[in-house]
Every structure is written in structure tokens, then in C-alpha cells.
Amino acid sequence: PIVFGGESEHALRRAARLGNGWLGTWHTPESTRDVVARIGSYLAEYGRGDEDFEITVMVSPREVTEQVVVDFYQAGADRICVGSPRAPLRVWPEVLEKLGTVLQSPALR
């Protein structure tokens, strides 16, 4: 798969025309919903459906909660990539434990 990033109209159109997905960084569920709608309209314009197109959003590990995961999914995200270039290694054991708890939530099944 080819996944494109970028926020400009040109970048979103390129993703819709040529790609299998789009990667956004540091979005909120609300801003993700807007991008998903824009990409959806571009996919339709290029005669493509969204069944083979995935939306991935980068989220800070400190922001991940059960509700955040649900909100991104409802906004149209297919995948959440958890990471932060600013998160020191010493916080990752806590982050991974928190993620394990969030991902075991009955609301996400």
C-alpha cells in the first residue's frame, strides 16, 4: 500500500488519486472528520470507492483513552498510530500499560 501524508488540498487529492491511504498527524476527531469528508469527495471525483482506502491518524500516547479511540473511529479513522517524538523512553512502560487497558475495553470490541 502507498500511504500519503499532507494537509493541503493538493496533498489530499494526491492521496485520493494515487494512494491506498492517508496519514495525518496530531489531529482531533473533529479535524479528522473534516479530512475524511474531503478525501471521500476526492475519491468519488476520481471514480474510486473508499473500501480500499484507509485513514491513519497519529495520536500522542498521553491522549489515548477509550473515548478518544471511539471518537476517532466514529470520525472515520481506520487506524490510530500511537507515538510521539517528544515522549521519553521512561514513560513508555506506563503508556503501554495504559494502552493495554484501553484496548481491552468492552466498548472497543
Secondary structure as UniProt FT lines:
FT   STRAND          3..5
FT   HELIX           9..18
FT   STRAND          21..25
FT   HELIX           29..45
FT   TURN            46..47
FT   TURN            51..52
FT   STRAND          54..59
FT   HELIX           61..63
FT   HELIX           66..75
FT   STRAND          79..82
FT   TURN            85..86
FT   HELIX           89..91
FT   HELIX           92..103
FT   HELIX           106..108
//
